[in-house]
């Protein structure tokens, strides 16, 4: 294991620093606005702007990397993100903060693309699962450590913004000093939205719901905890425990996903999420012990939805389309994560902070209504489905290129698409008769990746 991870430790360190800074920044902004008695609508708008920047970066990042190369693109984006972070301390005008959050999201997506393309190029086919797991651990660990910084430094001064900028400065070091040849230029992969909407509508619905819920959680949970009377240290512990639950649940989830029907699991987890969020949705003031326990178990469930949707979609999409599938998921998740914080922020402003978990419970029930295992005909199920479940990070800590690291994706297909620009297909695949194949037949649209890079 040590021999496998050793060549990638520099990139893991870069990912760790990025996610420490990103996680700390999101919580800091929420707490800072809460301390200034700013409406929750603005807090939600800041998180929505961040996800909009992530989606935008997924669209244009490959062009920047193709023009100036991986190392220069990464260095430039890290510098821009660091400057945007410090800009929050120079300007108090909230519309300017929204613009800065877009810049942070866009720059971080380009950084994700550089790191993930580099990991993919250096990893052998037999190592991709291990390399991917190490990257995932570094990503989630960074998000958790970002919250724990608030425990050690609870004052909401400019020092925290300096720490965030420091993290983005340090993430430059291992990439700038590498002696390895950078990966080949990236090529776009087609997204094919109409095909995936018809092929895997239930999976896309799950990804959209996960984006609504998780995007709102990252943006508004610090504000919710603060309005419950928690101190800055306690908010950091609360957020850290909830995000740690997302990492902790991935491996037990894989065991369940490989043994039981995935559509049924999505529906069951949605039911559990609606029930676990209900106490926090009903009670306007929650005891500290109840808040931590209910928040932890609620996060255990909500972070299951996206990985299950990814696995479900891969069971019903052919191998040569799985790279494009990831691009579709990125956009779908990003749309949900951009809308969710805005809607939840309005509800919290009008009816109180407890409406955040009422929002979670409501959309969990929408997923229970939308996901119908009996409607899955398995007409397009791929050979040997269900495929082995692979733990997936949420879209806040990965780019569309993460599909290249997934061991379920055929390596030759990935290389062919990276080496050759993708030309549009002459004609779409004929759709089955609606009477014999209902539109919700295939559950998923799995992993998002709109761009990839070439291995020499």
Steps between C-alpha positions, in 0.01 A plus 500: 500500500779742592677431170180574308420825679855637513506637142174689563568654840579843351167513319319372809661778703389757241144364519508503880608866511237602247217334688614634838480848353170439321329344801620772735395777261142373461442473874679825578284700258181351644603580857629845409168597339308347792703712742409808294130400501489470122199327344539128433413574137844657455670201661319268260589725207870476588492119492293502180762727342774258602327207330428712194872570482577127531270418208641787296852381571407153379399654169801721434779341704620272223546799268727674747700183562532430127625854439765538771555148637417331828760656729447856382122464509512360854738771622295777343172370645651454847624858491163631382314301767734627771447858385121452490508360855691804628259721308228399747698682768544816292138546391184477711257543210303175473452504119878518471526196729268309269725583204806392700332169586443435130870562437597266786277222366624542144865500600464199730333296226798564273730390781297182550529424131879535503543276807259231384641485147847468650394223735337316213810522282736376770278217625523156348177322419543267799557796734209724407271383778766557766603834352138610489438401863807696611377805313158467657644469852716808444197696375266413787779534757570850371136599538494368858828671599370825357215490751726407790711810445203694634531306825861612544438853372139602571546874441338599169769747404704544187746242633276220372496646150879515518505132598282415199730696269797328666352158415463598135857629497631172648305287251713663229826361632479127412364568151744780418802297615410171331763340279247297307386585149153647513211314334398549141234758402136432583223437251131558566265206518136538384239540773197363308231630739199376302636148487567481875172664596316223314736221599550567872239748623477362853874532556497858375211574735704362789806705404287815471347432843844433648622830361206687650557344843880490525548842344261645757679313778845636418372854462240531775576242770757732666237774510242256638736382775590858588134598530449201730734673742820306430832677544753515218690203645180296525401590144838375383454172689146462367604553137808281541299211645241525224759500220691217670175302491509536121840332487413240762192374317662440161640154564193349676295651219712313245427169677125569486508629143667184371243271665162672470298673231637853463172667410345350812798618707463856370135499597571352843774752573270781390238377750761483777623850413146639522456340842840596646460862385149524643594570866728787396230625262230507769688637800598865474746467787686170521704373799869478423517120531200449273643743245832317473349150492219582257734706281754216486246235400331735256836555330569126496193459282519810280855421388381157378273634228761622250725188506196273464378701203842471336511124549140462383564690179810300412288184505289636212750690284749332268869531574575731208247754631608511864741786450222711352269390779723668755468833319123471518512431872724799566253735335199338667659509844617855445153617401355350816779634720453849354123507550484324838680759716292781349167329569601379845637845583164661417316246716736560793453874468120476497433219748813445708826305494330164558364520145839381373433148623136529396639568153711182524201296616274632224736422214579161650127426474506626140767240427288232667218595263726531194714185537288197412694173498212316328529735201857386433469251216876437470458496121832687461680339791862436409662160522606394850288771663484603775855625464725511804419805712773762526488771765457841335574845642234762455546763232637752746825305518546363148479586132358313200845348448451286809331246271842414356608369842194281545607137450156419355577709190689309233849652475528454124174685442624787715831517314332491160273788594789697649723458197242577235259791491144373524292556190122514526325174431316487168171395650368443849429151616135408431285514809284205599125514481363686806244227552767233533762714670375774730715815515611428856625154410869551545592657814806690474724738344814441681818677499574827358790574282508735213872502448794264519867491427730278303752253625803478265 
